[in-house]
Amino acid sequence: MHFLTPITLAIIATTASATVDYGTQGGSHVAWLSGDNPCGDSKAITSSSSNPCGINFTLRNGVTYQLRDCGTPSFALWNSDGSYNHIGVTHSGSFGCNSQPDVHREWTF
């Protein structure tokens, strides 16, 4: 018997299929869905002088995430329900934002 409803499957698919980028903008750690415009769609996690690990943040897809193991080789993105999402992969890049500070991508999950 299959106990997964279509809604549950949609939530699982949304969580599993989203690629998340992470970096800095101005004085903040930020994250956004890969493929979105980081200048307008990034979500501030915390100030760049604070540790971004262990803080829940919700992106445009409605999914809440959390970074864990900052500063270690196992730096990863987790879902707010405690399930593992993806290990961090270094992925540097900069995005020029006209009316606000540029976004600097450092990691992709």
LINBEL-V327637 format. One record per residue. N is the residue number from 1. PHI is phi in degrees with one decimal (* if undefined). Layout:
n->(N;N)
phi->(PHI;PHI)
//
This chain:
n->(1;2;3;4;5;6;7;8;9;10;11;12;13;14;15;16;17;18;19;20;21;22;23;24;25;26;27;28;29;30;31;32;33;34;35;36;37;38;39;40;41;42;43;44;45;46;47;48;49;50;51;52;53;54;55;56;57;58;59;60;61;62;63;64;65;66;67;68;69;70;71;72;73;74;75;76;77;78;79;80;81;82;83;84;85;86;87;88;89;90;91;92;93;94;95;96;97;98;99;100;101;102;103;104;105;106;107;108;109)
phi->(*;-106.9;-103.3;-83.9;-83.9;-57.3;-65.6;-60.4;-62.6;-64.8;-64.9;-62.0;-64.3;-63.0;-65.3;-74.3;-89.3;-77.2;-98.3;-113.9;-102.5;-140.1;-173.6;-131.2;-146.2;58.3;-104.0;-131.1;-79.3;-133.3;-140.2;-157.8;-74.5;-58.1;99.4;-78.6;-80.6;-65.1;-70.6;-114.8;-109.1;-75.4;-115.3;-68.9;-95.7;-165.8;-67.3;-67.3;-88.5;-109.2;-78.0;-78.9;-71.9;84.0;-106.5;-72.7;-144.0;-112.0;-99.5;-56.4;-78.4;84.2;-90.9;-100.0;-124.4;-152.1;-84.4;-137.6;61.3;-57.6;76.9;-123.0;-64.0;-99.5;-52.5;-149.1;-101.4;-121.0;-83.9;-64.0;-81.4;92.4;-86.3;-69.7;-107.9;-165.1;-69.4;-75.6;-121.8;-58.4;-154.2;-72.7;179.4;-124.8;-126.3;-76.0;-114.6;-58.6;-105.6;-148.2;-59.2;-62.9;-101.0;-115.8;-78.2;-120.4;-140.9;-128.3;-121.2)
//
